[in-house]
Amino acid sequence: MINALEHRHITPAHLSRKAIVYVRQSSERQVLHNKESQQMQYALKDRALAFGFRSVEIIDDDLGLSAASGAQRRPGFERMLNSVVIGEVGIVFSREVSRLSRSNKDWCHLFEACGLYYTLIGDEEHIYDPNSMDDQLVLGIKATLSVVELKILQMRLVAGREHKAGRGELKRLPPPGYIWDATDKMVKDPDARVRDSIDLVFAKFKEIRSVRQTFLWFHHSAIELPVNRFLGGRHVLEWKLPTLSFVQYVLKNPCYAGAYVWGRRTTRKEYRDGIIIKRQAGVSAPEQCRVLIKDHHEGYIDWQEFKEVQTLISRNAMNLGSDESVGAVREGQGLLCGLLRCGHCGRKMHVRYWGRQGTAGRYICKEESASGGAYCIGFGGGLVDRRFGKEILKVISPYGIEAGIQAADMLRDKGDEKMRLLEKKLKQIEYEERRAFEQYNEVDPRNRLVAEELEKRWNAKLEEVSSVKKQLSALDHDRHALSRDEEKTILKLGEQFHLVWESDRCLPSVKKKIMRILVEEVLVTLSKETSELTFVIHWKGGCHTTFTMPKPVSSREHKTSEDDIEIIRAMAVRYGDGEIALVLNRLGRRTGKGHRWNACLVKATRNRESIPVERGRGKNTDIFSLGQAARYCGISHRSIEKLVANGLLTKNQIVPWAPWEIRKSDLDSPVVQRIVNHLKATGKLQLENAGPSTQLSLFGQCGQAK
């Protein structure tokens, strides 16, 4: 045992306090594999006991944590520093000073605290007193060398990795679908099921053109994808339903385009809350990475197709701050949503939906509206979409037959990709089932503990085989083989593609996909002099076409005339919407859009203009129409008309062609009753000398009755 009194630094005051042994390793890999270093650090406890310290505390909370600048906080180091500050530590042991001094800030803090509270620092060979000038010099040199050593090692490691990555030989975990072969070359996975699954991701995205919809298709179809999983100290492929982030990872990874990329994520240091922390930046574009080697290995898609996928994903992003964002295809009626650009200010135009059903689209450029001004350009979308439909039909109609043939092939092959993947999945599970049976068959039946577990595994595999077979059977049952009549119908639709396009069963989302395939962008300008819209179509192939059309008239310009509103207001007191519409049509009146009136349009106008309807309408027994007056008197319509024409009977009429209004009191007058009674008795209408001497002749009044 070492005599503590013989050592010039250790005093009884130090021995009365506890000793701390600080244990640290920089990474989890060192913790798992560098066991000897751990044992040597833990052995410092014996050295502390040999010096006479009765209480020894081992702090190993920081195993696997780096002490470099910007690394995560070390709770063990902070606990040790707190113990020193409260004066309960006599000495701090560490295998090497570098275990404490990887960071100048942490080292200076600990060194100053140990000097203030008379705490010694010890390593495997020496004991140091922070208050001794010589020991301060030695510890300072060791700490500086430790920091420099860290920097040099980092520079060497990074330079070596970058040099090796520059040749495309730095091996990292490849994404699902690739492996490193025996010659250290990246090749496609030999498992056909893995290769077909990755191919299906790109094929479905090319068809659906949306990352989220592709992800939903895999979940709806219950198709699993391979993902890397760390299990038992190594990475293995595991089949599971994909997440949205995994589908996006596959589509954005340049490795699948045959490129080797290194340095896609950069690390920067930030100063927050008094500490330096490391932050990892987002994934950089392949061209901005430190190493990019195209055609490094066989890809699932070529580089040009990869760039098209990235462009489509970026344009689908609903980033309202990005003017270049087109947005994914959605269910709205706006056919040109995301493709229109204002020819006056250069901004992307937006679509807004109006009306009760929210389906009436209107294209607007809101450059000035954001600051309280009017829209730069705004026009209705219905007529414009139909006009664009004609332009699209001009382009694709010649290819209608070819499209019909491809549609027939797609319907015939529908579900084949699912069947191929399920068949490969069945082969793999059958292989695993045979392996499980062989393991169960080889075990000693008397060893029931092992036999029961192996039997469970075998039964689980048998259930998986049965489940996949049922899925295959159901999928095969749902497959529909096209008959000759159906093939002829599809080809006929290809020949008459305009009927398909104009059909109500052709969804707006399908039309939008066709538009995105053919059209790059549409530039629109408005002439204030002629109120005409000029459209310049930029086709995908680089061609440009132009056409003009009158600006669609807005609903405000289709306003109902004030005369029609007054007629409706006057007649609504006594007549129904159908009767009002009949009168308006007889007068030759039309709606704001030039349509004939009907009961629904009259009702809509009444509601819009807040025209009330009298609840007692049609129940006034003191006012008769022409027909009601004839029935009341028991004579013909013509007789009533003659009485009115000769001035013997008074009638009111709101507007020409409106129903007559005849008061009952006028019909009950003595003059009218005498004529009516005479007509009933003799069958002759006696009008002479029946009225006043000022009565006008019959022929002078006939032209006034309408």
C-alpha positions as a printed Julia matrix, in Angstrom:
706×3 Matrix{Float64}:
    0.0     0.0     0.0
    1.29    3.44   -0.87
    1.84    5.73    2.08
   -0.12    8.88    1.37
    2.07   10.97    3.7
    5.08   10.22    1.54
    3.42   11.95   -1.41
    4.0    15.66   -1.25
    0.56   16.64   -2.73
   -1.86   14.41   -0.84
   -2.72   15.69    2.64
   -5.06   14.42    5.34
   -7.54   17.12    4.22
   -7.69   15.51    0.79
   -8.08   12.03    2.28
  -11.01   13.2     4.38
  -12.96   13.86    1.18
  -13.96   11.4    -1.51
  -12.14   10.47   -4.69
  -13.86   10.47   -8.08
  -12.89    8.18  -10.96
  -14.14    9.66  -14.24
  -14.72    7.06  -16.97
  -15.52    8.06  -20.56
  -15.35    6.67  -24.08
  -16.16    8.74  -27.17
  -18.51    6.47  -29.1
  -20.87    3.54  -28.67
  -18.6     1.47  -30.87
  -15.75    1.95  -28.4
  -18.06    1.01  -25.55
  -19.03   -2.24  -27.3
  -15.62   -3.28  -28.6
  -12.86   -1.48  -26.62
  -13.4    -3.38  -23.39
   -9.75   -3.21  -22.35
   -9.84    0.59  -22.19
  -12.87    0.41  -19.91
  -11.18   -2.02  -17.56
   -8.08    0.18  -17.33
  -10.19    3.2   -16.45
  -12.2     1.3   -13.83
   -8.9     0.06  -12.35
   -8.14    3.61  -11.17
  -10.41    2.87   -8.23
   -7.71    0.55   -6.85
   -5.15    3.34   -7.27
   -7.35    5.71   -5.26
   -7.78    3.14   -2.51
   -4.05    2.54   -2.48
   -3.47    6.23   -1.71
   -5.77    5.92    1.31
   -9.06    7.34    0.08
  -11.88    5.6     1.87
  -14.74    6.8    -0.37
  -14.32    6.35   -4.1
  -17.11    7.25   -6.56
  -17.03    6.06  -10.16
  -18.8     8.35  -12.66
  -19.39    6.53  -15.94
  -22.49    8.38  -17.17
  -20.59    9.65  -20.21
  -19.75    6.3   -21.78
  -20.38    6.65  -25.51
  -20.48   10.48  -25.44
  -17.94   12.58  -27.3
  -16.3    15.52  -25.53
  -15.48   17.39  -28.73
  -16.68   20.96  -29.24
  -20.31   21.09  -30.26
  -21.08   17.57  -29.03
  -24.01   16.85  -26.77
  -23.83   17.72  -23.08
  -22.05   15.35  -20.71
  -24.15   14.78  -17.56
  -21.38   12.83  -15.86
  -18.84   15.63  -16.3
  -21.34   18.17  -14.96
  -22.07   16.0   -11.91
  -18.35   15.68  -11.24
  -17.87   19.46  -11.55
  -20.77   20.13   -9.13
  -19.22   17.79   -6.56
  -15.91   19.65   -6.83
  -17.58   23.04   -6.4
  -19.38   22.06   -3.19
  -16.01   20.96   -1.75
  -16.62   17.24   -1.25
  -13.95   15.93   -3.68
  -10.29   15.49   -2.72
   -9.0    14.16   -6.03
  -10.28   13.47   -9.56
   -8.79   10.44  -11.31
   -8.84    9.92  -15.06
   -6.9     7.44  -17.16
   -5.52   10.24  -19.31
   -5.86   14.0   -19.18
   -7.45   13.8   -22.67
  -10.49   12.17  -21.08
  -11.13   15.51  -19.4
   -9.6    18.02  -21.8
  -11.14   17.35  -25.22
  -12.76   20.77  -24.92
  -10.77   23.84  -23.81
  -13.89   25.35  -22.25
  -14.65   22.3   -20.09
  -11.0    21.8   -19.15
  -10.47   25.4   -18.04
  -13.7    25.31  -16.02
  -12.67   22.12  -14.18
   -9.06   23.24  -13.72
  -10.15   26.55  -12.17
  -12.67   24.86   -9.85
  -10.1    22.31   -8.66
   -7.63   25.16   -7.87
  -10.21   27.11   -5.89
  -11.36   24.14   -3.8
   -7.96   22.46   -3.41
   -8.89   19.36   -5.39
   -6.09   17.3    -6.92
   -6.05   15.77  -10.4
   -4.54   12.33  -10.97
   -3.87   10.06  -13.89
   -2.29    6.65  -14.24
    1.22    7.89  -13.37
    1.16   11.25  -11.57
   -0.73   13.41   -9.1
   -1.1    17.1    -9.98
   -1.89   20.11   -7.81
   -3.66   22.87   -9.8
   -2.22   25.45   -7.39
    1.36   24.41   -8.16
    3.05   26.41  -10.94
    4.98   23.4   -12.26
    1.92   21.18  -12.27
   -0.11   23.94  -13.95
    2.47   24.09  -16.75
    2.5    20.32  -17.26
   -1.3    20.04  -17.22
   -1.62   23.0   -19.6
    0.76   21.42  -22.1
   -1.05   18.07  -21.89
   -4.44   19.71  -22.33
   -3.25   21.71  -25.36
   -1.75   18.6   -26.93
   -5.0    16.75  -26.31
   -7.06   19.39  -28.14
   -4.57   19.54  -31.02
   -4.55   15.75  -31.18
   -8.34   15.75  -31.56
   -8.21   18.26  -34.41
   -5.45   16.38  -36.21
   -7.24   13.06  -35.89
  -10.45   14.58  -37.21
   -8.68   16.15  -40.17
   -6.94   12.87  -41.01
  -10.14   10.85  -40.76
  -12.2    13.29  -42.83
   -9.5    13.66  -45.47
   -9.1     9.9   -45.71
  -12.81    9.31  -46.03
  -13.22   12.05  -48.61
  -10.3    10.74  -50.66
  -11.76    7.24  -50.61
  -15.25    8.55  -51.34
  -13.86   10.48  -54.29
  -13.06    7.13  -55.88
  -16.51    5.76  -54.99
  -14.98    3.12  -52.71
  -16.1     4.34  -49.3
  -18.49    1.63  -48.18
  -21.59    2.64  -46.3
  -24.89    0.94  -45.72
  -26.49    0.83  -49.18
  -30.2     1.64  -49.54
  -32.67   -1.24  -49.94
  -32.25   -2.72  -53.39
  -28.43   -2.67  -53.36
  -25.63   -4.67  -51.73
  -21.83   -4.64  -51.75
  -20.49   -7.72  -53.54
  -17.27   -9.63  -52.84
  -15.26   -7.23  -55.04
  -16.46   -4.17  -53.09
  -18.72   -3.02  -55.9
  -22.28   -1.85  -55.4
  -24.71   -4.09  -57.3
  -28.44   -4.67  -57.32
  -29.81   -7.03  -54.71
  -29.93  -10.58  -56.13
  -33.37  -11.04  -54.52
  -35.88  -10.6   -57.36
  -38.62   -9.6   -54.91
  -36.51   -6.69  -53.65
  -35.69   -5.5   -57.16
  -39.31   -5.68  -58.33
  -40.49   -3.77  -55.26
  -38.13   -0.86  -55.9
  -39.06   -0.86  -59.6
  -42.72   -0.7   -58.61
  -42.16    2.44  -56.51
  -40.83    4.37  -59.51
  -43.42    2.89  -61.88
  -46.33    3.87  -59.64
  -45.0     7.37  -59.08
  -44.63    7.82  -62.82
  -48.27    6.76  -63.18
  -49.77    8.62  -60.2
  -47.34   11.61  -60.17
  -47.74   12.23  -56.44
  -45.62   11.0   -53.52
  -48.53   10.83  -51.1
  -50.86    9.11  -53.55
  -48.11    6.58  -54.3
  -47.75    5.91  -50.58
  -51.52    5.5   -50.22
  -51.61    3.09  -53.17
  -49.09    0.77  -51.48
  -51.14    0.81  -48.27
  -54.43    0.31  -50.1
  -52.93   -2.61  -52.05
  -51.2    -4.0   -48.89
  -47.86   -4.28  -50.74
  -44.81   -4.39  -48.48
  -41.43   -2.82  -49.25
  -37.95   -3.76  -47.93
  -36.39   -1.48  -45.31
  -33.06   -1.67  -43.49
  -33.22   -2.62  -39.84
  -30.42   -2.99  -37.28
  -30.88   -6.36  -35.59
  -28.42   -8.47  -33.65
  -25.44   -6.23  -34.38
  -26.01   -6.18  -38.15
  -28.35   -4.68  -40.69
  -31.02   -6.89  -42.2
  -33.87   -6.3   -44.66
  -37.33   -6.31  -43.19
  -40.57   -6.32  -45.19
  -43.24   -3.91  -43.99
  -45.81   -1.45  -45.28
  -43.91    1.7   -46.25
  -44.14    5.04  -44.52
  -44.55    8.28  -46.44
  -40.98    9.29  -45.58
  -39.6     6.0   -46.93
  -41.39    6.41  -50.28
  -40.01    9.94  -50.49
  -36.53    8.65  -49.53
  -36.55    6.15  -52.4
  -37.75    8.69  -54.96
  -35.21   11.33  -53.89
  -32.17    9.07  -53.46
  -29.7     9.52  -56.38
  -28.26    6.08  -55.62
  -31.24    4.56  -57.44
  -30.19    6.53  -60.53
  -26.75    4.85  -60.52
  -24.94    7.77  -58.83
  -22.51    7.61  -55.9
  -22.99   10.59  -53.58
  -21.07   11.54  -50.45
  -21.53   14.57  -48.22
  -25.24   15.2   -48.77
  -25.68   16.49  -45.21
  -23.39   19.16  -43.77
  -22.91   19.86  -40.06
  -22.64   23.34  -38.6
  -22.09   24.62  -35.08
  -24.38   27.12  -33.38
  -24.12   28.97  -30.07
  -27.36   28.66  -28.1
  -28.1    29.19  -24.42
  -24.43   29.51  -23.59
  -23.35   26.23  -25.2
  -22.1    25.18  -28.64
  -24.35   22.66  -30.35
  -24.1    20.84  -33.67
  -26.9    21.09  -36.2
  -27.25   18.93  -39.29
  -28.42   20.78  -42.37
  -31.0    19.43  -44.79
  -30.21   17.1   -47.65
  -28.38   18.92  -50.43
  -29.01   18.44  -54.12
  -26.68   15.85  -55.69
  -24.84   18.53  -57.7
  -24.06   20.42  -54.47
  -22.57   17.41  -52.65
  -18.84   17.08  -52.06
  -18.65   13.91  -54.16
  -20.91   12.98  -57.07
  -20.03   10.12  -59.41
  -22.6     9.39  -62.07
  -22.88    5.93  -63.65
  -21.11    4.46  -60.63
  -23.33    1.38  -60.61
  -26.44    0.03  -62.31
  -29.48    2.17  -61.53
  -33.17    1.43  -61.35
  -33.77    4.59  -63.42
  -31.44    6.73  -65.52
  -30.19   10.16  -64.49
  -32.55   12.06  -66.79
  -35.58   10.29  -65.35
  -34.27   10.98  -61.84
  -34.11   14.71  -62.58
  -37.67   14.63  -63.92
  -38.85   12.93  -60.72
  -37.18   15.63  -58.58
  -38.7    18.4   -60.68
  -42.17   16.89  -60.37
  -41.82   16.45  -56.58
  -40.67   20.05  -56.11
  -43.5    21.37  -58.28
  -46.05   19.29  -56.36
  -44.99   20.82  -53.04
  -47.74   23.1   -51.67
  -45.26   25.8   -50.7
  -47.2    29.04  -50.97
  -44.0    31.04  -50.72
  -42.58   29.44  -53.86
  -43.87   30.98  -57.04
  -42.64   28.02  -59.07
  -44.82   25.57  -57.16
  -47.49   24.06  -59.4
  -49.06   21.75  -56.85
  -50.16   18.16  -57.17
  -53.21   17.23  -59.22
  -56.36   17.57  -57.13
  -60.1    17.13  -57.58
  -61.03   20.77  -58.27
  -62.65   21.85  -61.53
  -59.87   24.31  -62.47
  -58.18   22.63  -65.44
  -55.28   25.11  -65.64
  -54.56   25.25  -61.91
  -50.82   25.73  -61.42
  -50.08   26.23  -65.13
  -51.3    29.8   -65.68
  -48.88   32.72  -65.36
  -49.85   36.38  -65.59
  -48.34   38.04  -68.65
  -48.37   41.47  -66.96
  -46.57   40.86  -63.65
  -45.1    37.39  -64.24
  -46.67   35.81  -61.16
  -48.38   32.46  -60.96
  -52.16   32.68  -61.11
  -54.39   30.98  -58.56
  -57.81   29.43  -58.8
  -60.64   30.29  -56.43
  -63.93   28.44  -56.26
  -67.25   30.23  -55.83
  -70.94   29.42  -55.9
  -73.12   27.4   -53.56
  -71.41   24.15  -54.42
  -67.95   25.73  -54.45
  -67.21   24.4   -57.94
  -67.35   27.57  -60.04
  -63.67   28.23  -60.73
  -62.19   31.67  -61.3
  -58.54   32.36  -62.2
  -57.0    35.39  -60.52
  -53.61   37.08  -60.24
  -53.48   38.74  -56.84
  -50.4    40.94  -57.2
  -52.16   44.11  -56.1
  -54.99   42.57  -54.09
  -52.62   41.66  -51.24
  -52.07   45.38  -50.6
  -55.74   46.3   -50.94
  -55.86   46.85  -54.7
  -57.76   45.07  -57.44
  -56.78   41.81  -59.08
  -54.17   42.15  -61.82
  -56.18   39.73  -63.98
  -59.3    37.81  -63.1
  -61.68   35.82  -65.26
  -64.07   32.89  -65.05
  -62.64   29.46  -65.61
  -65.51   27.55  -67.23
  -65.3    28.97  -70.75
  -61.5    29.12  -70.66
  -61.24   25.45  -69.63
  -63.56   24.41  -72.44
  -61.52   26.43  -74.93
  -58.32   24.78  -73.71
  -60.0    21.41  -74.02
  -60.37   22.06  -77.74
  -56.66   22.91  -78.0
  -55.75   19.69  -76.19
  -58.02   17.66  -78.45
  -56.25   19.06  -81.5
  -52.98   17.67  -80.17
  -53.98   14.27  -78.83
  -56.89   13.29  -81.1
  -54.54   11.92  -83.84
  -53.12    9.55  -81.21
  -56.51    8.33  -80.03
  -56.25    4.86  -81.58
  -52.82    4.29  -80.05
  -54.13    5.47  -76.68
  -57.07    3.06  -76.99
  -54.7     0.16  -77.62
  -52.58    1.1   -74.6
  -55.7     1.46  -72.45
  -56.81   -2.02  -73.45
  -53.36   -3.39  -72.57
  -53.44   -1.63  -69.2
  -56.86   -3.06  -68.36
  -55.73   -6.49  -69.46
  -52.57   -6.32  -67.33
  -54.23   -4.63  -64.35
  -53.08   -6.32  -61.14
  -50.19   -8.19  -62.76
  -47.55   -6.29  -60.77
  -49.33   -7.17  -57.52
  -49.52  -10.81  -58.52
  -45.83  -10.94  -59.42
  -44.83   -9.47  -56.04
  -47.17  -11.79  -54.16
  -45.82  -14.8   -56.03
  -42.25  -13.87  -55.08
  -43.38  -13.25  -51.5
  -44.98  -16.7   -51.49
  -41.74  -18.33  -52.67
  -39.77  -16.58  -49.93
  -42.22  -17.55  -47.2
  -42.37  -21.14  -48.46
  -38.58  -21.27  -48.21
  -38.73  -19.92  -44.64
  -41.46  -22.45  -43.84
  -39.27  -25.31  -45.07
  -36.36  -24.02  -42.98
  -38.6   -23.85  -39.91
  -39.82  -27.41  -40.54
  -36.25  -28.71  -40.94
  -35.23  -27.11  -37.65
  -38.28  -28.59  -35.94
  -37.7   -31.99  -37.53
  -34.08  -32.18  -36.38
  -34.72  -31.38  -32.73
  -34.94  -34.19  -30.18
  -38.68  -34.69  -29.41
  -37.83  -35.27  -25.78
  -36.47  -31.73  -25.5
  -39.95  -30.24  -25.25
  -38.78  -26.73  -24.33
  -37.02  -26.35  -27.68
  -39.47  -28.47  -29.7
  -42.5   -26.4   -28.62
  -40.88  -23.12  -29.63
  -39.76  -24.48  -33.02
  -43.24  -25.89  -33.59
  -44.76  -22.44  -32.95
  -42.42  -20.88  -35.49
  -43.27  -23.54  -38.06
  -47.01  -23.02  -37.52
  -46.61  -19.25  -37.87
  -44.9   -19.72  -41.23
  -47.63  -22.11  -42.36
  -50.24  -19.45  -41.53
  -48.3   -16.85  -43.53
  -48.17  -19.2   -46.53
  -51.92  -19.79  -46.29
  -52.62  -16.03  -46.04
  -50.56  -15.18  -49.14
  -52.22  -17.98  -51.12
  -55.63  -16.59  -50.22
  -54.56  -13.13  -51.39
  -53.34  -14.57  -54.68
  -56.57  -16.48  -55.17
  -58.69  -13.39  -54.47
  -56.58  -11.25  -56.81
  -56.83  -13.83  -59.57
  -60.6   -14.0   -59.08
  -60.93  -10.21  -59.39
  -58.95  -10.06  -62.63
  -61.12   -9.24  -65.58
  -60.31  -10.55  -69.02
  -61.44   -8.17  -71.75
  -63.89   -9.57  -74.26
  -63.74   -8.73  -77.95
  -66.71   -6.39  -77.64
  -65.02   -4.52  -74.8
  -61.81   -4.2   -76.79
  -63.78   -2.84  -79.76
  -65.51   -0.35  -77.46
  -62.18    0.88  -76.09
  -60.7     1.25  -79.57
  -63.81    3.13  -80.68
  -63.43    5.51  -77.77
  -59.83    6.05  -78.87
  -61.02    7.0   -82.33
  -63.56    9.42  -80.85
  -61.49   10.76  -78.01
  -63.4    14.04  -77.93
  -66.44   12.16  -76.62
  -64.36   10.79  -73.76
  -62.91   14.21  -72.93
  -66.29   15.95  -72.93
  -68.03   13.19  -70.97
  -69.16   13.94  -67.42
  -67.53   10.67  -66.35
  -64.09   11.97  -67.31
  -62.82   13.25  -63.94
  -61.11   16.67  -63.69
  -58.07   15.0   -62.1
  -57.59   12.85  -65.24
  -57.81   15.91  -67.47
  -55.3    17.73  -65.27
  -52.81   14.87  -65.52
  -53.06   15.0   -69.3
  -52.54   18.77  -69.18
  -49.43   18.41  -66.98
  -47.96   15.84  -69.38
  -48.46   18.03  -72.46
  -48.19   21.63  -71.22
  -45.24   23.26  -69.48
  -46.84   26.64  -68.8
  -49.52   29.03  -70.09
  -48.97   32.8   -70.3
  -52.1    34.99  -70.34
  -52.54   38.72  -70.98
  -55.66   40.91  -71.05
  -56.28   43.71  -73.55
  -58.19   46.51  -71.86
  -59.23   48.0   -75.22
  -60.83   44.87  -76.67
  -61.41   42.89  -73.42
  -59.76   39.87  -75.07
  -57.55   37.29  -73.4
  -54.41   36.16  -75.23
  -53.0    32.78  -74.24
  -49.49   31.58  -75.13
  -49.15   27.81  -74.57
  -45.65   26.48  -73.88
  -45.81   22.8   -74.81
  -43.47   20.24  -73.26
  -41.59   19.71  -76.51
  -40.6    23.38  -76.7
  -43.26   24.51  -79.19
  -45.47   27.56  -78.59
  -48.99   28.25  -79.8
  -51.19   31.31  -79.3
  -54.92   31.92  -79.36
  -57.26   34.68  -78.25
  -60.79   34.65  -76.89
  -63.21   37.19  -75.39
  -62.91   37.57  -71.67
  -65.71   35.6   -69.96
  -68.34   37.98  -68.66
  -68.61   37.98  -64.88
  -71.84   37.45  -63.0
  -71.98   41.15  -62.16
  -72.18   41.94  -65.84
  -75.06   39.41  -66.2
  -77.24   41.47  -63.89
  -81.02   41.25  -64.26
  -82.54   44.44  -65.65
  -84.34   46.81  -63.3
  -87.53   46.62  -65.41
  -87.7    42.84  -64.93
  -87.14   43.23  -61.21
  -89.99   45.75  -60.97
  -92.31   43.4   -62.86
  -91.43   40.56  -60.49
  -91.88   42.85  -57.47
  -95.34   43.99  -58.64
  -96.62   40.54  -59.59
  -95.17   38.67  -56.58
  -97.92   40.14  -54.41
 -100.61   38.03  -56.07
  -99.03   35.59  -58.54
  -96.76   32.57  -58.37
  -93.23   32.24  -59.8
  -94.45   30.19  -62.74
  -97.07   32.78  -63.72
  -94.49   35.56  -63.45
  -92.05   33.61  -65.67
  -94.81   33.09  -68.26
  -95.53   36.82  -68.42
  -91.84   37.73  -68.69
  -91.35   35.29  -71.56
  -94.46   36.61  -73.4
  -93.05   40.09  -73.08
  -89.82   38.88  -74.7
  -87.79   39.49  -71.56
  -84.61   37.46  -70.91
  -82.36   36.86  -67.92
  -78.99   38.58  -67.52
  -77.32   35.66  -69.28
  -79.86   35.68  -72.12
  -81.87   32.63  -71.01
  -85.64   32.21  -70.92
  -87.3    32.69  -67.56
  -88.61   29.82  -65.48
  -90.01   29.46  -61.97
  -86.6    28.65  -60.46
  -84.95   31.71  -61.97
  -87.78   33.94  -60.78
  -87.48   32.52  -57.28
  -83.69   33.03  -57.3
  -84.19   36.64  -58.37
  -86.77   37.23  -55.63
  -84.4    35.81  -53.0
  -81.48   37.87  -54.28
  -83.52   41.11  -54.35
  -85.35   40.32  -51.07
  -88.78   40.51  -52.71
  -91.36   39.13  -50.25
  -94.27   36.88  -51.16
  -97.69   37.65  -49.69
  -98.96   34.71  -47.69
 -102.55   35.39  -48.77
 -101.65   35.25  -52.44
 -104.43   33.77  -54.57
 -107.03   33.83  -51.73
 -108.57   37.28  -52.44
 -112.2    36.47  -53.38
 -112.97   40.08  -54.37
 -110.66   40.08  -57.42
 -111.16   37.66  -60.3
 -109.11   36.82  -63.33
 -110.67   36.57  -66.78
 -111.46   32.88  -66.36
 -112.71   33.3   -62.81
 -114.97   36.19  -63.87
 -116.46   34.11  -66.72
 -117.16   31.21  -64.38
 -118.66   33.54  -61.76
 -121.1    35.04  -64.27
 -121.69   31.78  -66.11
 -120.78   33.23  -69.5
 -117.9    32.82  -71.93
 -114.49   34.53  -71.88
 -115.37   36.33  -75.09
 -118.42   37.92  -73.52
 -116.32   39.27  -70.61
 -113.81   40.65  -73.11
 -116.63   42.47  -75.02
 -117.93   43.96  -71.8
 -114.47   45.25  -71.0
 -113.94   46.49  -74.57
 -117.21   48.48  -74.46
 -116.33   50.08  -71.16
 -119.11   48.31  -69.31
 -116.64   46.42  -67.1
 -113.36   47.65  -65.6
 -110.22   45.51  -65.55
 -106.71   46.13  -64.19
 -103.46   44.68  -65.63
 -100.01   45.15  -64.02
  -98.17   44.79  -67.34
  -99.27   43.68  -70.8
  -99.86   39.92  -70.93
 -100.31   39.83  -67.17
 -103.56   38.25  -65.85
 -106.62   40.5   -65.77
 -107.84   41.7   -62.41
 -111.66   42.26  -62.28
 -113.41   43.24  -59.11
 -116.41   41.26  -57.93
 -118.32   44.46  -57.19
 -118.04   45.47  -60.85
 -119.45   42.12  -61.94
 -122.37   42.58  -59.51
 -123.23   46.04  -60.88
 -126.83   46.41  -62.23
 -125.67   47.15  -65.78
 -123.49   44.05  -66.02
 -126.08   41.86  -64.33
 -128.84   43.03  -66.74
 -126.64   42.2   -69.76
 -125.66   38.84  -68.3
 -129.28   37.91  -67.51
 -130.4    38.94  -71.0
 -127.56   36.87  -72.53
 -128.57   33.83  -70.52
 -132.29   34.24  -71.44
 -131.97   34.99  -75.16
 -128.45   33.82  -75.99
 -127.67   37.29  -77.34
 -125.27   39.83  -75.9
 -127.24   43.13  -75.8
 -124.69   45.98  -75.43
 -126.56   48.92  -77.07
 -127.96   51.59  -74.75
 -126.73   49.58  -71.8
 -123.99   51.89  -70.79
 -123.59   55.65  -70.32
 -123.95   58.1   -73.23
 -120.22   58.75  -73.2
 -119.41   55.1   -74.02
 -117.0    54.67  -76.92
 -117.79   52.46  -79.87
 -116.95   48.77  -79.71
 -114.61   49.0   -82.68
 -112.63   51.8   -81.05
 -111.95   49.7   -77.95
 -111.18   46.32  -79.48
 -107.59   47.22  -80.14
 -106.97   48.06  -76.48
 -107.63   44.62  -75.1
 -104.64   42.37  -74.88
